[in-house]
């Protein structure tokens, strides 16, 4: 796969990124090298190699759930820049 200008511009648009021409050339070169590396991996014969599901042999290394106290409402609101009685007050982010 070749990372041409069209592919690069599409990726930049999807990521909502803007680059100068110098940055674009450098990043496009780096992306092309990454794709070439992954394509080189496709040359490996993986016949008979089981997929790795986990990077270690450890199974279920979870901590036990411990019921602990929680911060009180007053303590949580103590450092709030704006509050409305029992709630944090934040700017509206969803417009109808």
C-alpha positions as CSV (number, residue, x, y, z in Angstrom):
1,X,0.0,0.0,0.0
2,X,1.3,3.4,-0.9
3,X,0.7,6.4,1.3
4,X,0.1,8.9,-1.5
5,X,-1.2,12.5,-1.1
6,X,-4.8,11.4,-1.3
7,X,-4.5,8.8,1.4
8,X,-2.5,11.2,3.6
9,X,-5.1,14.0,3.2
10,X,-7.9,11.6,4.0
11,X,-6.2,10.4,7.2
12,X,-5.4,14.0,8.2
13,X,-9.0,15.0,7.6
14,X,-10.4,12.1,9.6
15,X,-8.0,12.9,12.4
16,X,-8.9,16.6,12.1
17,X,-5.2,17.5,11.8
18,X,-3.5,20.1,9.7
19,X,0.1,20.0,8.6
20,X,2.5,22.3,6.8
21,X,4.0,21.0,3.6
22,X,7.3,20.2,5.4
23,X,5.4,18.3,8.2
24,X,3.3,16.6,5.6
25,X,6.3,15.3,3.7
26,X,8.0,14.0,6.9
27,X,4.9,12.4,8.3
28,X,4.0,10.8,4.9
29,X,7.5,9.3,4.7
30,X,7.2,7.9,8.3
31,X,3.8,6.4,7.5
32,X,5.2,4.8,4.4
33,X,8.0,3.2,6.4
34,X,5.5,1.9,8.9
35,X,3.3,0.4,6.2
36,X,6.3,-1.2,4.6
37,X,7.3,-2.8,7.9
38,X,3.8,-4.3,8.4
39,X,3.9,-5.6,4.8
40,X,7.2,-7.2,5.5
41,X,5.6,-9.1,8.4
42,X,3.1,-10.6,6.0
43,X,6.0,-12.5,4.4
44,X,6.5,-14.6,7.6
45,X,5.2,-18.2,7.5
46,X,2.9,-18.5,10.6
47,X,1.5,-21.9,9.7
48,X,1.0,-23.9,12.8
49,X,1.6,-20.9,15.2
50,X,-1.3,-20.5,17.6
51,X,-2.5,-16.9,18.1
52,X,-1.4,-15.3,21.3
53,X,-4.4,-14.3,23.4
54,X,-2.4,-12.9,26.4
55,X,1.1,-11.7,26.7
56,X,1.7,-13.7,29.9
57,X,0.6,-17.0,31.5
58,X,-1.0,-15.2,34.4
59,X,-4.7,-15.8,34.6
60,X,-7.2,-13.5,36.4
61,X,-4.8,-11.3,38.1
62,X,-7.5,-9.1,39.5
63,X,-7.6,-7.5,42.9
64,X,-10.3,-8.4,45.3
65,X,-13.2,-5.9,45.6
66,X,-13.0,-4.1,48.9
67,X,-15.9,-2.0,50.1
68,X,-14.5,1.3,51.2
69,X,-15.9,4.7,52.3
70,X,-16.6,7.4,49.8
71,X,-16.0,11.1,49.8
72,X,-18.9,13.0,51.2
73,X,-21.0,15.3,49.0
74,X,-19.8,18.4,50.9
75,X,-16.1,17.4,50.5
76,X,-16.6,16.7,46.8
77,X,-18.3,20.1,46.2
78,X,-15.8,22.0,48.5
79,X,-13.4,22.8,45.6
80,X,-16.0,23.1,42.8
81,X,-15.7,26.4,41.0
82,X,-19.5,26.6,40.5
83,X,-22.1,24.5,42.3
84,X,-25.9,24.4,42.6
85,X,-26.8,23.2,46.1
86,X,-25.9,19.5,45.7
87,X,-24.6,19.4,42.2
88,X,-21.6,20.5,40.1
89,X,-22.6,23.2,37.7
90,X,-20.9,22.9,34.3
91,X,-21.2,24.7,31.0
92,X,-23.8,23.3,28.5
93,X,-22.0,21.2,25.9
94,X,-25.0,19.8,24.0
95,X,-27.1,22.1,21.9
96,X,-30.5,21.3,20.7
